[in-house]
């Protein structure tokens, strides 16, 4: 038994030194510095913007093997803001986000595919209005380091395009665009 313990400890130490074993850190998304901005074609006339804020979630980041990282995000749909209160009310209605029935949307990663030194495609499941569909985020790691509060922080930018009809939002199709471009900025703290 003593030899088994000694051998196990030696193997664990060697794996750690050789980089075979490495730990991932779990970060918490900073809702003050995380937002999803979206744009949609409005009957061919313009491309107005809106924003979701107060987003929460966690990021398990494996710096040594980023492909082993994972992400879980909750987006409060009632935090939708366009800057026009009447439009916000319309978009929160059952014709679009139906926030009374579906107060949150979620994204949970299923796979991370590295595409460059600081970029990846993050595959996952987006759940919105009670419908879950696979989506892919094009993610760029901006920086990992200490923020002004001396907390280790990871900052990311991401983009993707989703079809609103995939999530049951068909009001005014096809005149009001089906494709919605998403721009995501996020900071996560350790």
N, C-alpha and C positions, 0 to 999 in steps of 0.2 A: 504494500500500500504506500509506504514511504517513497519507494522508487517511482511509483506511478505518479504521485503528487509532484515530485521533483521533475520528472520528465514533462508533465503537463505544464508546469510553470516555465520550464525552459523553452518548450515549443511556443507557448504564448508570447514569451519575451522575444523570441526570434521572429515570430510573425509580425509583432509590433515594430521591431527595428527594421525589418525588411519592407515594411509598408503593405504587407498582405492584409493585415487587420488595421482598420482605421475607423474612427468614430465620426458619426454625423452629429451635427448640432441642430437643435430644434429652435427655430426663431419664431417670434410672434409678429404678425403683420401690424404695422403702425397705422391705425385708422386715420391719423392726422396727415399722413404722408402716403396714402394709398388711395387711388381713384381709378375708375373706369370712365373714360370719355368716349362718346360714340357720335357718329355722324351718319345721316341717311339722306338720300336724294329725295327732295320734296317736290314731286310732280314735274321734275326737270328744271324748276326755276332756281333752286338753291340747295345747299347742303348744310342744313342747320345742325347744331351740336347740342348735346346734353351730357349730363355727368351723374355718376353714382359715387357717393362718398360714404364714409363711416364703415368701410369694408373691414372685416375681421378674418382671421385665419391663421394657419401655421405653415411654416416651411421647414422641412427637414433637409438640411443642406450638407452634403458630403463633399467637402472641398477637394479631397484627394480623388474621389470618383464621382463627379457630378451627375453621371448617368444614374446613380443610385438615389438621387434626391427625390423628394415628393412634396406636393403642395395641396392644401385644402383651404378653400376660400368660401366665405359667406358674404353675399352682397344684399344689403337691405334695399329692396326695390322701392320702398316708400321714401328713400333718400334721393330719388331722381330729381334733378334740378336742370331746367333749361334757362332760367332767368326770367321766364314768363309764367307767372302763377297760373293763369288760365290754361295754358298749354300743359303745364305740369299736371294739373287736375285731369285733363283729357287723357294724357298718356298713362296716368295711374288707374284709369277706369277699366272696365272689363273689355273694352275694345282693344286694349293694348296689354299693359302689364298686369292688370287685375290684382292690384296690391292688396285688396281686401281679402281675396282668396289665397293669394300666393305672395306673402310679404317678403320672401327671400328667394334669391337664386343662389346656386352653389356651383363651384367648379372643383373637381377632385382629379388630380393627375393620376394617370395610369402608366406612363412611360416618359422617360426623358432621353431624347436622342441628341447627342452633341453634334453641332454643325460648324463649330469653330472654337477658338481659344476661349471666347467669352460669350458664345451664343449656343442656343439649343432650340429644338422643337419640343415643346411640352405637350404631349398628348393627354387627353383627359375627357371627363364627362361633364358637360354643362347641363344643369337642371334648371329649367325656367318654366313657370306656369304649369308645373306638374309633369313636364315632358323632359326626358333625358336624352341627349344626343352626344355623340363623340365630336370633339372640337380639338383643334391644334393651335397652340399659342407659339408665335415666333418670339423668343425671349433673348434679350441681351442683358448680361450681367454688367452693370455700370461700375460697381465698386464694392469692395468689402473692406471695412475698417471701423475705427471708432468714430461715433458721431459726437456732436458738441456736448452731449451729456455723458460722454465716455463709455457708451454702450456699444458693443460690437454690432455693426449694422451691415446688412446686405441690401444693395439697391438694384432694382431691375426696371427695364422698360420692355413692353411686349405689345404685339399687334396681332390681330386676327380679323377675319370677316365672317359673320354668321348670317344665316338666312332667318328672318323673323318668322316666315311661314312655317319653318321647322318646329316652331314653338307655339303654333296656333294663333299667331298674330297676323291675320289676313286682311284687316280693315284697309280699304282703299287700294288693295293690290289690283293691277300692277302699276297704277299711276304713282303711288307712293312706293318708293323703292323697297325691294325685298332684302337686298344686301345691306347689312349694317356693319360699318367699320368700327372696330374697337381699338382704342389706344389706352394702354394700361401703364401706370407709373406706380411703383411700390417700393417701400422701405420696410424691412423686417429687422427687428431687434432681438438680440440674444439675451 
